[in-house]
């Protein structure tokens, strides 16, 4: 059974409905990427999958049980979520922020363990922030801060990891590093990962399962090779394009139509 699902999910902010009756199955052990134009509901959906947003109707299910019925600590031990633009406490150091990822695994009689130390050290090494351990987070560049937040999410060591636009503020080389890291975590640890991305070509390159959303609804889902077509890109993004095989990976590559004046 798919561990994480949404059934007839409706999400809203006050009177504005963003997602309408959405059904979604997150394949276990795969990287799922959600794409779509701005304000289509992809980040809102991810927040609901991590129980940061209460559904207006329908439910998100973890192992068949609605998240609303599960203890917060159990959810935190199973689902790690990195939202958009998180804010760090003032003057906190990199090492202290990453260590906060271990809080769901700690008990009142054991506040810190060798396992916690291993998880934090490994997460900082994987994201290349170990040399920044004693630096205050608010003194770092945007790209460095993003890698620190990803390290905190990795230190949580959940089986399900939700990342909302994790490549924000990163230059192209660090974007590739982060997405390669996501694939490596999935490959080496079997983690189920859900990522929201803006870049359709990156999504097609790194996803096992691609979900395309428009106006709060799922338009298509499946393997990138089946989902990413010129017709879908035109329907979802309003862009005329040609879809060709990526010369490196063979995944679909979207090439925009002729530029203005050409």
PAROLO-854770 format. One line per 5 residues: their letters; for each residue x, y, z of N, C-alpha, C. Coordinates in steps of 0.02 Angstrom, whole numbers, plus 50000, padded with zeros to 5 digits. Layout:
<marbas>
A = X/Y/Z/X/Y/Z/X/Y/Z  ...
</marbas>
This chain:
<marbas>
XXXXX = 50042/49940/50000/50000/50000/50000/50044/50062/50000  50024/50111/49961/50059/50175/49961/50052/50207/50030  50108/50227/50059/50107/50253/50127/50073/50321/50132  50085/50365/50082/50060/50433/50086/50012/50445/50028  49951/50466/50045/49898/50476/49996/49857/50538/50013
XXXXX = 49826/50566/49963/49775/50618/49973/49711/50594/49940  49655/50605/49976/49590/50583/49950/49540/50640/49954  49515/50659/49894/49464/50712/49888/49486/50774/49927  49548/50792/49920/49578/50845/49960/49560/50914/49933  49530/50954/49975/49516/51024/49959/49551/51068/50009
XXXXX = 49590/51116/49983/49631/51160/50025/49614/51232/50010  49612/51273/50062/49592/51343/50052/49627/51387/50103  49636/51450/50084/49659/51502/50129/49601/51551/50138  49571/51550/50197/49511/51588/50212/49457/51570/50160  49435/51617/50119/49381/51602/50072/49407/51582/50003
XXXXX = 49473/51581/49994/49501/51566/49927/49521/51492/49924  49486/51453/49884/49502/51383/49875/49559/51376/49825  49610/51338/49844/49670/51332/49803/49674/51263/49770  49653/51212/49805/49655/51143/49780/49585/51114/49785  49564/51080/49732/49494/51058/49728/49490/50981/49721
XXXXX = 49466/50947/49772/49451/50876/49768/49507/50833/49740  49567/50845/49763/49626/50813/49734/49636/50743/49762  49650/50696/49718/49671/50628/49736/49744/50619/49714  49784/50593/49759/49855/50587/49744/49884/50528/49782  49923/50487/49747/49960/50432/49778/50034/50444/49768
XXXXX = 50072/50443/49822/50145/50453/49820/50178/50384/49818  50209/50365/49762/50239/50298/49757/50295/50288/49808  50292/50233/49843/50344/50217/49893/50411/50208/49860  50464/50232/49893/50532/50220/49870/50551/50255/49806  50513/50305/49786/50527/50341/49724/50534/50416/49738
XXXXX = 50560/50452/49689/50562/50525/49691/50503/50551/49650  50457/50583/49684/50400/50615/49651/50413/50690/49647  50404/50718/49588/50412/50790/49580/50345/50820/49557  50324/50873/49592/50263/50908/49574/50282/50973/49539  50252/50982/49480/50267/51042/49439/50201/51076/49421
XXXXX = 50208/51138/49399/50149/51175/49377/50164/51249/49379  50123/51291/49349/50134/51363/49349/50126/51393/49418  50146/51456/49426/50137/51490/49490/50064/51489/49511  50053/51481/49577/49986/51483/49606/49940/51427/49584  49970/51371/49563/49929/51314/49541/49911/51269/49600
XXXXX = 49942/51278/49658/49926/51238/49717/49977/51185/49734  50034/51184/49700/50082/51131/49713/50114/51137/49783  50135/51197/49803/50163/51205/49870/50110/51197/49924  50050/51220/49910/49995/51211/49958/49982/51137/49969  49983/51098/49916/49974/51025/49922/50029/50994/49964
XXXXX = 50091/51015/49953/50147/50988/49991/50139/51004/50065  50116/51065/50081/50106/51084/50151/50054/51039/50184  50002/51022/50147/49950/50978/50175/49977/50907/50184  50020/50884/50139/50050/50818/50146/50092/50813/50209  50120/50870/50231/50160/50872/50292/50122/50896/50353
XXXXX = 50057/50903/50348/50012/50926/50401/50028/50997/50425  50052/51038/50381/50060/51109/50398/49997/51148/50381  49952/51118/50342/49890/51151/50322/49833/51102/50331  49782/51123/50367/49724/51081/50380/49678/51081/50319  49657/51023/50295/49612/51021/50237/49545/51053/50252
XXXXX = 49517/51085/50202/49448/51109/50207/49400/51050/50199  49420/51002/50159/49382/50941/50150/49430/50886/50127  49408/50823/50134/49451/50767/50116/49506/50757/50168  49556/50717/50151/49608/50702/50201/49673/50680/50168  49726/50685/50207/49791/50656/50190/49800/50595/50234
XXXXX = 49819/50539/50204/49824/50476/50240/49897/50453/50243  49918/50432/50303/49983/50400/50313/49970/50329/50337  49991/50281/50297/49977/50210/50312/49902/50199/50325  49861/50233/50287/49788/50223/50290/49752/50262/50344  49789/50299/50385/49759/50339/50439/49766/50413/50424
XXXXX = 49713/50451/50434/49715/50523/50421/49767/50556/50466  49807/50601/50437/49857/50636/50476/49827/50671/50537  49766/50696/50529/49733/50733/50583/49722/50690/50645  49724/50624/50637/49713/50579/50693/49777/50552/50723  49835/50572/50695/49898/50545/50719/49934/50595/50764
XXXXX = 49970/50571/50814/50009/50616/50858/50062/50654/50818  50073/50715/50836/50121/50758/50800/50191/50727/50799  50212/50697/50856/50279/50669/50859/50287/50610/50811  50235/50569/50805/50239/50513/50759/50246/50538/50687  50209/50589/50670/50214/50617/50602/50285/50643/50590
XXXXX = 50313/50678/50640/50380/50707/50633/50433/50653/50627  50420/50593/50654/50467/50538/50647/50462/50504/50579  50406/50515/50545/50394/50482/50481/50401/50528/50421  50383/50592/50430/50382/50640/50374/50425/50700/50391  50476/50712/50350/50517/50772/50356/50495/50822/50303
XXXXX = 50488/50885/50322/50464/50937/50276/50508/50998/50279  50533/51018/50221/50569/51081/50214/50525/51129/50174  50494/51179/50208/50450/51226/50173/50489/51279/50135  50453/51320/50097/50485/51377/50064/50507/51429/50116  50564/51459/50104/50588/51517/50143/50581/51509/50218
XXXXX = 50608/51455/50248/50604/51448/50321/50645/51502/50355  50627/51518/50417/50662/51570/50455/50696/51539/50515  50761/51552/50522/50800/51524/50577/50796/51570/50638  50797/51543/50698/50801/51585/50758/50863/51630/50756  50857/51689/50782/50911/51737/50779/50974/51710/50813
XXXXX = 51030/51719/50779/51097/51702/50804/51111/51628/50812  51066/51584/50791/51079/51512/50796/51134/51492/50749  51177/51446/50770/51231/51422/50728/51207/51366/50682  51247/51353/50632/51231/51300/50584/51223/51233/50619  51270/51216/50662/51268/51151/50696/51206/51145/50740
XXXXX = 51187/51199/50774/51128/51197/50817/51064/51190/50776  51061/51224/50719/51001/51218/50677/50994/51148/50649  51048/51120/50623/51044/51052/50596/51025/51003/50651  51050/51014/50712/51035/50969/50768/50961/50969/50785  50926/51023/50770/50854/51024/50784/50815/50973/50744
XXXXX = 50845/50948/50691/50813/50895/50653/50806/50830/50693  50843/50824/50747/50841/50763/50787/50788/50764/50842  50755/50821/50853/50708/50827/50908/50653/50774/50908  50624/50755/50850/50571/50704/50852/50594/50636/50878  50660/50624/50878/50686/50558/50898/50711/50557/50970
XXXXX = 50707/50614/51004/50733/50618/51072/50678/50607/51124  50700/50588/51184/50654/50575/51240/50677/50615/51300  50632/50624/51347/50649/50665/51405/50707/50635/51445  50715/50568/51442/50768/50537/51481/50834/50532/51440  50831/50550/51377/50892/50546/51335/50888/50602/51283
XXXXX = 50920/50658/51299/50914/50717/51256/50961/50714/51195  51016/50678/51201/51063/50675/51145/51099/50608/51147  51109/50578/51089/51139/50511/51087/51192/50509/51033  51229/50454/51032/51279/50443/50980/51244/50440/50911  51184/50413/50909/51147/50409/50846/51129/50478/50821
XXXXX = 51110/50523/50867/51096/50592/50849/51159/50625/50820  51214/50614/50853/51277/50644/50831/51296/50619/50761  51288/50554/50750/51303/50525/50684/51258/50555/50630  51193/50561/50644/51146/50586/50595/51162/50658/50576  51178/50699/50625/51193/50770/50612/51258/50776/50573
XXXXX = 51309/50740/50594/51374/50743/50560/51367/50721/50487  51331/50667/50476/51322/50642/50408/51282/50691/50365  51229/50720/50393/51188/50767/50355/51228/50829/50336  51270/50854/50381/51311/50912/50366/51364/50896/50314  51390/50836/50317/51440/50816/50267/51409/50810/50198
XXXXX = 51350/50779/50195/51317/50768/50130/51298/50833/50096  51283/50884/50135/51262/50949/50107/51319/50999/50104  51379/50977/50123/51439/51019/50118/51434/51082/50161  51410/51074/50222/51406/51132/50268/51446/51120/50332  51484/51065/50335/51521/51049/50397/51569/51105/50416
XXXXX = 51601/51137/50367/51649/51190/50383/51614/51253/50409  51548/51256/50402/51510/51314/50426/51480/51302/50495  51497/51248/50527/51461/51225/50587/51453/51279/50641  51504/51319/50651/51502/51369/50706/51479/51438/50682  51463/51444/50618/51442/51509/50592/51368/51522/50608
XXXXX = 51349/51583/50625/51277/51599/50631/51242/51593/50564  51184/51563/50564/51147/51552/50501/51131/51618/50468  51115/51670/50507/51094/51733/50476/51152/51771/50445  51213/51746/50450/51270/51777/50417/51287/51743/50351  51252/51690/50334/51268/51651/50274/51234/51680/50212
XXXXX = 51260/51661/50154/51227/51680/50092/51163/51639/50084  51121/51660/50037/51059/51624/50026/51070/51551/50008  51119/51538/49965/51133/51469/49946/51158/51427/50004  51201/51456/50045/51227/51420/50104/51170/51405/50152  51127/51454/50164/51070/51443/50210/51026/51386/50185
XXXXX = 51014/51384/50120/50971/51332/50094/51001/51263/50105  51066/51257/50097/51098/51192/50109/51095/51172/50183  51098/51222/50228/51093/51208/50299/51023/51182/50316  50971/51213/50287/50903/51190/50299/50893/51119/50273  50922/51105/50215/50917/51037/50188/50952/50988/50234
XXXXX = 51009/51008/50262/51045/50965/50310/51001/50950/50370  50965/51000/50395/50921/50988/50452/50867/50937/50434  50838/50943/50374/50787/50895/50353/50817/50825/50346  50878/50820/50321/50910/50755/50315/50925/50725/50383  50945/50767/50431/50962/50742/50498/50901/50711/50532
XXXXX = 50842/50731/50511/50781/50704/50540/50773/50629/50524  50804/50608/50468/50806/50538/50447/50737/50505/50445  50691/50539/50413/50624/50511/50403/50623/50469/50340  50575/50423/50336/50568/50382/50277/50535/50421/50220  50498/50474/50237/50466/50517/50188/50494/50587/50195
XXXXX = 50517/50615/50140/50548/50681/50141/50513/50726/50090  50487/50783/50114/50451/50831/50071/50492/50894/50066  50508/50915/50005/50550/50973/49993/50514/51022/49947  50502/51082/49973/50468/51133/49933/50518/51181/49902  50530/51171/49837/50577/51212/49799/50645/51217/49833
XXXXX = 50678/51159/49843/50742/51159/49880/50799/51192/49843  50791/51207/49779/50846/51238/49741/50841/51314/49740  50792/51342/49775/50786/51415/49778/50850/51446/49805  50871/51501/49774/50931/51540/49793/50996/51506/49773  50994/51447/49743/51055/51412/49726/51075/51425/49653
XXXXX = 51140/51432/49640/51162/51436/49571/51156/51366/49539  51167/51363/49474/51152/51302/49437/51193/51242/49461  51256/51253/49479/51297/51197/49502/51272/51169/49568  51250/51214/49614/51224/51190/49678/51154/51161/49670  51115/51186/49622/51051/51154/49608/51061/51081/49589
XXXXX = 51109/51069/49545/51123/51000/49523/51148/50959/49582  51190/50988/49624/51215/50951/49683/51158/50930/49729  51112/50976/49741/51055/50961/49786/51012/50906/49756  50996/50911/49692/50953/50862/49661/50988/50795/49653  51054/50796/49641/51092/50733/49642/51089/50702/49712
XXXXX = 51093/50743/49764/51088/50719/49832/51021/50686/49845  50968/50718/49821/50901/50689/49828/50898/50620/49796  50925/50615/49735/50925/50550/49701/50967/50499/49739  51024/50521/49766/51067/50475/49802/51033/50450/49865  50999/50494/49901/50962/50472/49961/50909/50421/49943
XXXXX = 50876/50433/49888/50825/50385/49866/50857/50319/49846  50912/50322/49810/50944/50261/49785/50977/50222/49842  51014/50257/49885/51053/50223/49937/51012/50204/49998  50963/50245/50015/50924/50235/50077/50852/50213/50064  50831/50214/50001/50763/50194/49986/50711/50244/50010
XXXXX = 50731/50306/50022/50683/50355/50047/50634/50377/49993  50573/50387/50015/50522/50415/49972/50527/50491/49977  50535/50523/49919/50545/50596/49918/50493/50628/49874  50465/50684/49898/50419/50725/49858/50450/50794/49854  50459/50819/49793/50491/50883/49782/50446/50927/49739
XXXXX = 50439/50990/49758/50407/51040/49716/50463/51078/49680  50459/51081/49613/50508/51116/49573/50473/51161/49522  50507/51216/49505/50483/51260/49452/50510/51238/49384  50570/51212/49384/50604/51196/49321/50581/51128/49295  50544/51130/49240/50515/51068/49213/50569/51021/49188
XXXXX = 50622/51047/49160/50675/51003/49135/50712/50968/49193  50723/51004/49247/50753/50971/49306/50705/50918/49333  50641/50934/49335/50591/50886/49360/50592/50823/49318  50593/50830/49252/50593/50772/49208/50657/50731/49215  50711/50765/49230/50776/50731/49236/50782/50691/49300
XXXXX = 50753/50715/49355/50764/50684/49420/50706/50644/49446  50647/50651/49417/50588/50617/49445/50582/50546/49420  50559/50502/49464/50532/50437/49443/50459/50445/49424  50425/50488/49463/50353/50499/49456/50341/50574/49453  50308/50597/49401/50297/50668/49391/50223/50684/49397
XXXXX = 50207/50736/49435/50138/50759/49443/50133/50830/49416  50091/50840/49366/50081/50906/49337/50014/50934/49361  50017/50995/49391/49957/51026/49418/49941/51091/49381  49877/51107/49378/49855/51171/49351/49789/51189/49385  49785/51250/49410/49724/51276/49441/49697/51229/49495
XXXXX = 49742/51204/49537/49722/51164/49594/49702/51092/49580  49717/51068/49520/49699/51000/49502/49758/50965/49470  49760/50898/49475/49810/50859/49441/49789/50849/49369  49831/50872/49323/49817/50865/49252/49843/50799/49225  49902/50779/49249/49932/50716/49227/49982/50692/49279
XXXXX = 49992/50627/49282/50043/50599/49327/50068/50534/49298  50131/50519/49314/50161/50458/49289/50235/50469/49276  50265/50423/49238/50335/50429/49220/50345/50492/49177  50400/50528/49187/50412/50588/49147/50406/50577/49072  50428/50519/49048/50425/50505/48976/50354/50503/48951
XXXXX = 50307/50488/48995/50236/50485/48975/50201/50552/48985  50224/50590/49035/50189/50651/49055/50212/50712/49014  50278/50718/49004/50304/50779/48973/50299/50774/48897  50247/50805/48870/50236/50810/48798/50225/50883/48780  50233/50898/48717/50221/50967/48695/50149/50988/48710
XXXXX = 50102/50941/48703/50032/50957/48716/50021/50974/48790  50051/50935/48835/50042/50949/48906/50075/51014/48925  50134/51028/48900/50168/51091/48917/50126/51150/48894  50095/51144/48836/50052/51198/48811/49990/51205/48856  49961/51149/48877/49901/51151/48918/49915/51178/48988
XXXXX = 49970/51156/49018/49985/51174/49088/50020/51241/49094  50069/51253/49050/50110/51314/49057/50095/51367/49004  50054/51350/48954/50039/51397/48901/50100/51413/48858  50144/51363/48849/50206/51373/48813/50209/51328/48752  50221/51356/48694/50234/51316/48634/50306/51292/48637
XXXXX = 50316/51229/48625/50383/51201/48632/50391/51139/48589  50453/51114/48589/50469/51049/48561/50499/51008/48617  50479/50945/48623/50507/50900/48674/50553/50850/48639  50617/50850/48661/50667/50806/48631/50700/50766/48687  50734/50712/48671/50769/50674/48723/50830/50714/48749
XXXXX = 50839/50714/48815/50899/50743/48844/50959/50704/48819  51010/50738/48792/51067/50700/48763/51107/50662/48815  51100/50679/48879/51138/50644/48931/51098/50588/48963  51035/50603/48983/50995/50554/49021/50941/50520/48980  50923/50550/48922/50867/50523/48883/50800/50544/48908
XXXXX = 50797/50582/48964/50733/50606/48990/50706/50661/48944  50641/50677/48949/50613/50729/48906/50646/50797/48920  50662/50833/48867/50692/50899/48872/50648/50948/48834  50624/50999/48869/50578/51048/48840/50619/51105/48809  50610/51115/48744/50643/51170/48709/50589/51219/48687
XXXXX = 50590/51280/48715/50538/51329/48696/50538/51343/48622  50480/51365/48597/50473/51382/48527/50516/51441/48508  50510/51462/48446/50552/51516/48420/50546/51578/48462  50602/51610/48479/50601/51672/48519/50569/51729/48482  50552/51782/48519/50521/51840/48490/50564/51869/48434
XX = 50533/51881/48378/50567/51913/48322/50607/51865/48278  50609/51800/48298/50648/51753/48258/50609/51731/48196
</marbas>
